[in-house]
Amino acid sequence: MSSSAPHHRGRLSRWYHGRSLRSRLAILSSLAVAVAILLCSLASWFIVRTNLYNLQKAQLSSAPPNPPLLRITPNIACGATPQAALAELKAANAEIPAKYPALPNPAERTNRWETELISSDGSKVCLPIGATSLGIKESPSYLDALSLEKDQAIFRVGSYLNGEPAMLRLTHFQSGGEPVQDYVLITASPLSGVDDSLQQLGLLLLGVVAIGALGAGITGRIVARTALKPVHELTEVVEHIARTEEVGTTIPVHGNDEIARLSSSFNSMSTALANSRDRQTRLIADAGHELRTPLTSLRTNVDLMIRSDDTGRPLPSATKTKLLGSMKAQMQELTLLIGDLLQLSRPDSPRPGQNVATVAFHEIAARAVERAKLRGPGLEYRVELAPWYVRADAAALERAVMNLLDNAVKYSPPAAPVEVLLREGTLTVRDHGPGIPTDELQFVFDRFWRSPSSRQLPGSGLGLSIVAQTVQESEGEVSLGPATDGGPGTLATVHLPGGPTPPEPGV
C-alpha cells in the first residue's frame, strides 16, 4: 500500500501536467464546482435530517406520558426478554374484545406510537396490552432514564426487533399500587419513512452533484477557451515568429486585465525587436556604404602604385608622396569610422554601473577644448566652464563633447570664434559657420545622415548620433539649432543632471 500510493500519485501528476492549460483549467474548475456542490448537498442533507428528526421528536413529545392502557390493571404482558414479552402480548391481545370491551381494539389503532417498559433492574420487559409493538431492542443504556424527573425525557435512535429504525423517547415511569415499581417507559415511533425520504433526498442530491460537475466541466471548458483565447493567439504568434523569424508581428489587445497586459508587453517587445533589427540592418547597410568609398579609393591608389612598378615606370616622387598622403588620410578616416561604429554598436541602454561614475563635466569639456584647438589652430576659442559634476561614462562623454567641437571646427570659417559655455549643467557650443537649414534639423541625430551641402567634407555622419546616444545614456538632453542671437552659425546644447559639487561618498 505504501509503495503503490506514490506510484499512483506520480501517474496522476504526469497525466495532469501532460494536459493542455485549457484542459487543466477546465478540470480544476469542474473539481471546484463539484466540491462546492457536494459540500452544499451534504450540508442540505444533514440539515434536512436534523429537521426531520426534530419533527419526529416533537411528535413523540405529544404522545401521552402514561398511555391509557397502562392505567388498567392487570394491563401489561411481561417477560424476561422483549421476545418473551411479545409472545405474552400476542396472547393477551387476542382476549381484549371479550375480556376488556372498554379497551380499543388493537386492529383499529391509527397511531404508531409504541410503548415498552423496562424494570429498574433490567430483569423484566413489559408491553401494554392492546399495543401493536414489534418489540424494541433492549439496551442497558435505556436505564439512564431512571434518573429523570417526572416531566423530563431523553431521545435516542434505536430499532425494533425486526431491524426497523425508530425514534425513542425515554421517561421515568412509576406503577401504581404497593409497592411502587420504577420502570423506564420507552415510546417509539418508526423512522423508516424518514430514512426513506433521506435516502431519496441523498440520491437526488447525488444526481445534482453529478449534473453540476458535468455542467461545470462543460462551462469550465468554454470559459477556459474564451479566457485563454488571447494566450492561444499569443502562442500562435510566438510559434510563427520562431518558424519564420518575422519579428514585429502583433496580436489584438482587448480589455485591461493581466492577459491584455501580457499581450501589450509582447507587442511592445515584438515591435522593439523589429525596430532593433531594422536599425541593425540599416546600420550594416549604411556602414557598408560609408566603408566602400575610402576602401575604393585606397584600392585605386594601391593598384596605381602596383601597376607603375610592374610596368617599370615608377611614379614621380611628388605624385607618390601625394598618393601616400591620400592613403594615410583615408586610413585615418577608416579608423575614425570604425571607432564610431564600435561606439554605436553598444546597446542603447547600458548595463547599470558599467563604466559609470561621478565625473567632473567641466574638466572633460576643458580637455575636449584643448584637443579641438589642435584640430582648428586658426580659430578663436571663447571658453567659460563652471564646475559641474555628473554621473556618466567619462570616456564616452568626452568623445561626445569632442564630436560637437569637431562639427564647430569643421564648419567655422578661418579666425571665427567658437564659444564653449558650461553653466548649471548646460553645455553650449556655438560656431559662426553657415548653419543648418531648418528643414534638416530633424535628421541631424540620425546615423550616417549628412547634409547635402556638406557631403564633400570628411566625416561619416555618425558623430551627432554618438552624442545623442551618450547624452541619453547619461539621462540628459541634447538639441541642435540655429544661434539664438540671430547671427550665423549653429548652437548645440547639452544638459546633464548633476550638481556644482561632487556628492558625498555613498550617496
N, C-alpha and C positions, 0 to 999 in steps of 0.2 A: 504493500500500500504506500509506504513512504517513498519508494523509488518510482512508482508509476505516476504519482500525483505531479511531481515536477516535469515528468516527460509529457503528460497531457497539457500542462500549463504551457510548456515550450511550444508544442504543436499549435495550441490555440493562439499563442502570441505570434508565431510565424504566419498563421492563417490570417490573423487580423492585420498585421503590418504589411502583408502581401496584397491587401486590397487597396483600391484607389482611395484618395482623400474623400471623394464624393461618397463612396460606399461606406467608409468609416464614419463619416458624419451621419449618414442615414442610419447605420447600426446604432450609434451612440444615442441619437435622438429617439429611435424606436425603444431602446432599452430604458431610457429615461422616462419616456411617456408610459411604457408598460409598468415600470416600477411604481410610478406615481399612481396609475390607475389601480394597481394591485394593492398599494397601501390604503388608498381611499376605499377600495372594496372591502378589505379586511376591517378597516375601521367601521364601515357601514354595517358589516355583518355582526361585529361584536356589539355595536350599539343596538341593532335590532334584537339580537339575542338577549341583551340585558333588559331591554324594554319588555320583551315577551315574558321573560322570567319574572320581572317585577309585576306584570299584569297577572301572571299565574299566582304569585304570592298574594296579590290583592284579592283575587277570587277566593283563595284558601282562607284569607283573613275574614271573609264574610260568612264563612261556614259557622254553624253554632258551636260554641266551645264544648258543649255537652250534648251530643245528638239525642233526640227523643228516645231512641231505642235503648240508651243506657239508663234511662230513668225507670225502667220496668224491671222488676226482679222476679224470677231469675231471667236475665236477658242476654247473657253472653255465653259463647261457646269457647271453651279454653282448652289448651293443650300445651305440652312441654315445648313444642316447636310450632312454627307457623303452619307447617304441613298438617300436623295433628289437629290444630285448631280449625283449619279449613275443612277437614273431614267432619268434625263435630258440627260446624256451621251448616254444611250441606244437609245433614240430617235434621237439624233444628229448623231450618228454613222451610223444609217440607211440611212441618206441623203448624206453621204460622196461621194459615187461613182458618183451621179448625180450633187451634188452641188459643190463639191470640187474635181474635177478629178485629180488635181495635188497631192493630198494627198495620201499616201499609204493606201491601203485597210487594215482595222484592222484585217481581217481574214488571211492576208498574212504576218503578223508580226512574226518574228522568235525570237527576243529577248524578255526577260521577265522583262525588266525594266518598272516599273510602276511609274507614277508621279502623284502628287497631290499638290494642292496649298491651303494654309490656310491663310486667310486675317490677317492683323496685329492685328485687334481687335477680331479675332476668330469668327466673325459672319458669315463668308462665306467660304464654301469649294468648290473648283473648280477642275474639272478634264479636261485635254486636250481632245479635240475632236479627235477621232481616237484611243484613248487608250483602252486597254482591261482590265483595272484595276478592281479588285474585290472590291475596296474600302478599304481604310486604316482606322483603328480605330482612331478616333480623340483623341488627348491628349493635354491638355493645356500646357504641358511641351515642346511641339514642338515649341512654340512661343519663346523659348530661342534662337533660331537660328536667330532672328531678329537683334541681337547684333553682328552678324558675319560680317567680311569684305567680299569683293567680292569673293575672291578666297578661303575662309575658308569654312570648312564643319565639321559637327559632325555626329557621327554614333551612332545609337541606335537599340536595338532589339524591334520590335513591332509585329503587326499582321494585317492581312486583316480582313474584316468584317465577313468572314466565319470561322475565327479562325486559319487560316493557318499562321504559324510564318513567319516573314520577317525581313530582314536586311534593315534598313532605313538610307539614307543619307540626312541630313538636311542642306540646304543652304538658304541664304538670296536672294530673287528674287524681282526685281522691274519691273513692267509692263511699256510698252511704252505708249506714249500719255500724254495728260494733263487731269487731274492731275496725277502725278506718284503715283502708288499704291504699297505698300510694302506687300509682301507675304513671307511665308515660303514654299520653294519648297522641297517636300519630294520625293526622288527617292527610290523606294522599289524593293527589289529582294527577292524572296521566299527562305525560309530556310528549307523547307520541305525535300529537298534532303539531305541537310547537317544533319538535325536531324535524318533522316532515317539511314544515314551512321553511325552517332554516336551511334544510338540505336543498330545497328548490331555490331559495334565495342564493345559496352558495353556487349552485350550478349556473344560475342566471348571471351572477357577478363574474364567474369564471369565463362565461361567454363574452361578457362585456370586456374583460381584460384581453381576451384573445382578439376580439374585433378591434379594440382600441390599439393593441400592439400592431396589428396588421395595418390599420389606418395610419398609425404613427409612422410605420415603415414607409408606406407609400408617400405620405405627406413629407416625411423627412427626406426622401429621395428627391421629391420635387423641389423642396426648399433648398436642399444642398446643391441641386443642379442650378437653381436660379442664383443662389448666393455665390456660388463658385464659378459662375459664368465668366466674370472678369479674370479670374485666375486661369481658367481654361484658355481664354483668349491670350492672356499674357504668356502662358506656356507655349501656345502655338507660335506666337511672335518670336519668343526666345529660340524655339527649335528652328524656325525659319531663318533667323539670323545665324544660328550655329551652322545650318546647312549651306546658306548662300553667302554668309559674311556681308549681308546688306544692312549695315548699321544705319540708324536713322528711322527705322520703322517704328511707328507708334500705335497705340491702341486707344479706343474711345474711353473717356473717363465719365462716369455717372455718379452724382452724389458727392459726398464729402466724408465717407466713412473710411475705415482702415484700408479696405481694398482699393477704394478710389485714391487714397494717398499712395498706396503701393504702385498703382498704375501711373499716377503722376510722376512719382520718383523714377519709375522705369522709363517713362517717356523722356524725362529730363536727362537721364543717363544715356539713353539711346541717341538723343539729339546731340549731347555733348560729345559722345564718341564719333558721331558723324562729322561734327564740326572739327574735332581733333584730326580725324582722317583727312578732311578737306584741307585743313591748314598744313598737315604734313605733306600731302600731295602737292599743294601749291608751293610749299617751301622747297621741295625737291625740284619741282619744275623750274621755279624761279632761280634756285641755286645753280641748276644745270645751265640755264640760260646765261646767268651772270658769269659763270666759270668758263663758258665757251669762248667768250670774247678774248680775255687775256691768254687763254691756252692757245687759241688760234693764232694770235699774234706771236706768242713765243715759238710756236711750231714753224711759223713762216720765217721768223728770223733765224732759227736754228737750221732750217732747210737751206736758207740762203747761204749761211756760212759753210755748211757741208758741201753744197754744190760748188762754191767758189774754190774750196780746197780740192775737190775731186777733179775739177776742170783745169787745175793748175793756174788759175787766175785768181790769186788771193785778193781780197778786198783791200782797198786803201786803208791806211791806219786810221784816218779820221772817220771813215764810214764804219769800220769795225768798232771803234770806240763808241760811236753813236748807237750802233746796234746793241752793244753790251749794256750801255746805259739804259736803253729802252727795255731790254730784257730784265735788268735789275729793277726798274720801276714796275714792270708787270709782275715780277715775283713778289715785290712788296705789296702790290695790290691784291695778289692772290693770298698772301699771308694775312692781310687785314680782313679779306673776305672770309677766309676760313675761320679766323678768330671770331668774327661776327656771327657766323653760322653756329659755331660751338656755343656762343653765348645764347643765341636764340633757341638752340636745341634743348635747353633746360626746361623742366616743367614750368607751366605758368605760375603754379603755386609751390614755392619751395617748402621742403620739409621743415617743421618747426625747429628753430635753434640751429639750423645748418648755416655756418659762417656768419651768423647774425650776432652783432654785439653793439654796445653803445660806442658810437664813434663821433668825433668832432667834425661836424659838417663844414665848418669854416676852414679847418685845416685841409680837408680833402679838396675843397674849392680852390684854396691857395696853391696846392700842388698842381692841380689841373691848369691853373692860370700860368704857372711857370713853364709847364710843358707846352702850352699854347704859344707862349712867347717865342719858343724855339721854332715853331712851325710858321709863325707870322711875325718875323722880326721887325718889319717896317710899320706895324700897326701901333696905335696908341691904346694903352690899356688903362681904364679907369676902374679901380678895384676898391670896393668898400665891403668888408666882411665882418659882420658882428658875430660873436660867439653863439653857437647853436649846436646842441647835442641830440643825436637821433639814434634809433635802433635800425641798423641796416647792415648789409654786406659791404664792407669798406671798399674792396676792390671793384665790385660791381658799381657802387655809387660813384667812384672816381672815374670809371670808364664812361658812365652816363654823362657826368659833367663835362668830361673831355669831348664827348661827341657833340654836345651843344656848342662848346667853344670851337671845335673843328668847323662846324657849319658857319659860325660867325666869322672865322678866319677865312674860310673858303670864299664867302660871298662879300667880304668887305673890300671896298676899293683901297688902293695904297694910301697909307698915312691916315686912314679913317680911324675913329675911336671905336673901341669895343668896351662896353660898360658891363661890369660884373658886380652886382649888389646882392648882399645877403642880410636881410633884416627880418627878425622874428620868424625864422624858419622858412622864409620865402626867398628863393634864389632867382634872380632875373639876369638874363644875358641878352644884351641889346647890341645889334650891329647896325651899320648905316649902309647896307647893301641895297640891292634892287627890291628886296621884299618878296613875299609870296602872294600870288593872286588869291583873292578871296574865295573863288570857286574851287581852289586846290587845297585849301586848309583842311578840309575833311579827310584828305588822303595822306597827310604828312606822316602819320604814325603807322601806316601800312607797310608791311615788309616788302622790300625791293621797289617801293614806289619812288619815282624820281620825276621832278617837274620837267616837262618837255624843254623848258628853256635852259636847263642845267645838265642835260644828259651828256653834253660834250665834256663836262668836268669829271675828274676822277671821283670814284665813290661807287658804292654798291646799293645805296638806298636802304641800308639796314641800321644806320646809326640812330635815327629817331625811334625806330622800333625797339631798339635796345634800351633807349632812355625810358620809353613808356613802360616797358616790362619791369625795369629795375625800380622805377618810382612806384608802380603798382605793388610790387613785392614788399616795398617799404611802407605800404599803407598811405602813400602820398598822392598828390595830384600834379599833373603836368599839362601845360597848354602852350600853344604856339599861335601867334597872331601878329598883326601889324603894330608898329610902335604907337604907344598911346599919346605921344605928344604931337602927332600929325606929321612928323618928319619921315624921311625914308628909313627903310630897314625893317627888321623883324625883331619881335620881343618874345623870348622864351621864358616861361615862368614855371618853377618847380616849388611846390610846398610840401614839406615833410613835417609830421608831428614830432614834437620833442620839447626841449627847454633850453634856456640860456646857460644852465649849469648842469654838470653831469649828475645823474641820480645817485642816491646813496647806495652802497653795495647791498645786494639782496633785494632791492626794490624793483 
